[in-house]
Amino acid sequence: MKKLKWGVIGCGGIADRRTIPGMLLAENAELVAVMDTADGVAEKVRAKYNAKYAYNDYHELLANPEVEAVYIATPVFVHKEQVIAAANAGKHILVEKPVCLTVEEGNEVLAICREKNLLLGAGFLMRFSSTHRKMREFIAEGNLGQVVSVRAQFSCWYPKMEGAWRQVKALGGGGALMDMGIHCLDLIQYITGAKVQRVGAFCATNVFDYETDDQAAVIMALDNGAFALLDTNFNIPDDSQKARLEIYGTKGSILAEGTISQVDGGNVEILLAEDKGYDAQQERSSADAATFEGLEYGNMYTREIESFGRSVLEGTPLESPAEEAIQVQSIIEAAYASSEKGTIVAL
């Protein structure tokens, strides 16, 4: 099998913890080079994963003719310059979310990649969850009837820390909503197949003393008539939140817990009920709960890398294209505008 040869820009952090180990399991991928500006990190990661090259300057990695594609996992404020440089070097690009600091920047780098006939994918890892894929298929088949309501929740504890770029607006573009809520916004649209049309939001820094939002609550109207709710926080301890995703339709509901995660898994409860007419007593004798059977859990990072590789090597459509990530970011910009102005914002 032909393998796509990868370089990793920003090889510490999530790349070292998750993505590179997943890449090494991918049948169509080969790790060639790694790069990081932190002292000693690139060489340490190179030795750890037996890559051929280690660099402290991403320009040197991009000049390596063996590298065919790059995975960019650096802070958001350098995404634009690195994506443009990678495109100018003729490399296909998978960049972590968000694609850039702003939608305007995202559209700029996308245009450059299109002009050069290069693929630009976005790191929406949770599209590669076995459960989320099955939920998408289940809803598309009409099993929930008309989707009318969606709720998503994803939070963590992220106190003020020295050098934390996500806590500086100019470096990360936003806080909890930009970093964590973005996954939920993508999943709401990806799973239901509907797009957000209008947004109302409250975003605040309520607990910690840093620039970006440590909590956000967003309500959205989708183009299929459904309403969606999102709450995302940097100020809730990890062990006290369950990362829930709930989808309700005219024939039933899917209630998921723990599927919004870096690890494939979680619990799902499916409740399907027949319409028995209006019950004035409102006595809820819950339908028997079911779950998805036969899901094949695996490494979502491996699936992500293999999927991008197939798009480059075989011409299959990108499963997480930058276009869709930029559209999700437009929802975030609308939410921040709504919170600031106290109005409903249309996309």
Secondary structure, DSSP 8 states (H G I E B T S, - for coil): ---EEEEEES-STHIIIIIHHHHHH-TTEEEEEEE-SSTTHHHHHHHHHT-SEEESSHHHHHT-TT--EEEE-S-GGGHHHHHHHHHHTT-EEEEESSSSSSHHHHHHHHHHHHHTT--EEEE-GGGG-HHHHHHHHHHHTTTT-SEEEEEEEEE-B----TT-GGGSHHHHS-SHIIIIIHHHHHHHHHHH---EEEEEEEEE--SS-SSS-SEEEEEEEETTS-EEEEEEESBS-GGG---EEEEEETTEEEEEES-SSSSS--EEEEEE-------TT-------EE---S-----HHHHHHHHHHHHHHH----SSBHHHHHHHHHHHHHHHHHHHHTS-EE-
